[in-house]
Amino acid sequence: MKIKLSPENLFEAIAKLSGKIPVPLLDIYYGGAYSKTLITALRLGIIEQLKDGAKPADEIADKTGYSINGIRTILVALAGFDYIKKDGDQYMLNAISKRWLLKNSPESVTDAILFVGEVFDVMNNMEEMIKTGNVPDFHSSGKPEKFWKTYMRSLATFAKLTSFEIAKKAIYRGKSPKRLLDVGGGHGIYSIAFCKRFQDLKADIIDLPMAAKEGGKIVEENGFSDRIDFIEGDMLKTEWNKGYDLILLFNVIHTIEFDESRELIKKAYESLKNGGTLLLLDSENNEGEGHISATTGFNELLFYIITGKCTYPEVDVINWMKSAGFRNVIKRRLLTVPMSLYLNAIK
């Protein structure tokens, strides 16, 4: 999926078709402004100021204590970027902001956007990371509790958009599964989705202590504390229980090395009962197919910046599964996250 400049009038359309517009320059100019403006507005609580109706800039400035000139400027930018509307001196939410940008909206993505802001902060040091190869540990246990709250709840936001379809399309050959292991699934949303599909299922989630702490709160908020337990620890070092019907390796192999990923899949094989199912979800990597997708390019950069690792080609992941002993490896396509690799395999 790619984001492209869209002309707003006939003259701009003609100018773009002429080939004289420096597209890379405008991509940077507008792309950076869009993202930074929205992140700043959410961090400062400006969107929330409009949740009860239209307001002028000076009223928002009075309530927040922020500069009137600063508030007016960011409101105009938000209106120009179609995140809010302007009528005279009044600013108000539109359908997009009401649906996606209010904290109390069922479809709110504010936590996810705030997390993207954290990633962008890390990216400020990208030049040094590229030059030296020294990448700080994004998942460091020394990070404050506020970071883990934002991180887990942002991952939960992303997962809520896809978890129903992921659980629905999982192939399980047998009676209703009883035991699931969710590896690195600290936010708990995927385990919740599978518990909703399989009424007799109980889940264990292995994740780092701070992730498990916040994930426990999310699971409790969703009413599944009686069916989901947390095991605190490093997924590579912690001993896994045996005899699981289902194991989820969702968005974890891009956080570890090539050999560690292969060993993690072997570990999953050993922890499944005969006939059990491994489900693996990760970002697509089509690097070996000639044309590199925007998703592949972005994720290769993103995961390097935050973990020093990368996504792995589909052919390698499938070979790891088969080498571990898995059979019937099937790729499933997802409408809610089409730029992903979703594999089902049976022990």
Summary of the structure (lengths in Angstrom):
residues: 347
radius of gyration: 22.4
end to end distance: 33.7
largest distance: 67.6
contacts: 1061
relative contact order: 0.09
helix: 49%
strand: 16%
